[in-house]
Amino acid sequence: MNLSIAQRLARLGVCDVDLEETFARSSGPGGQNVNKVATAVTLRHRPSGISVTVQDSRSQAVNRKLARERLLNAIEDRQRAARRAQIAAREKERRRKSPRPAALKRRILEAKRKRGQLKRQRTRIERD
């Protein structure tokens, strides 16, 4: 499933107005271009607060594209994690509410009976 960036943005419900893009000078290799031109891109999704910074390329346009891809990956990862947490909570509740198996219930009751007998044997012996 290789969707374009625009298709992924639409599918996730992310609008361009929700994105805040800032540019800065990169660091690392790249020579005069990196030192003089603001090629590093920081892209922030305002509603979720997710932010990514890309300075992989000497080209601002390439960094902008990479930043959008990485931001979409981060948003998808967060949504997947939320979905997994929701499923886990639902399964935990289901397990909590499910009745105990009959054999386990019998074993528990037998252990309780034995414990009660042991406690009854500890009572004081009355002297005449």
Salt bridges, closest charged atoms under 4 A:
GLU20 OE1 - ARG44 NH2 3.30
GLU20 OE1 - ARG46 NE 3.31
GLU21 OE2 - ARG64 NE 2.85
GLU21 OE2 - ARG68 NH1 3.15
ASP56 OD2 - ARG70 NH2 2.32
GLU69 OE2 - LYS65 NZ 3.18
GLU76 OE1 - ARG8 NH2 3.02
GLU76 OE2 - ARG11 NH2 2.47
GLU76 OE1 - ARG80 NH2 3.90
ASP77 OD1 - ARG80 NH1 2.72
GLU91 OE1 - ARG94 NH2 2.93
GLU93 OE2 - ARG96 NH2 2.59
GLU93 OE2 - LYS97 NZ 3.84
GLU110 OE1 - ARG113 NH1 3.03
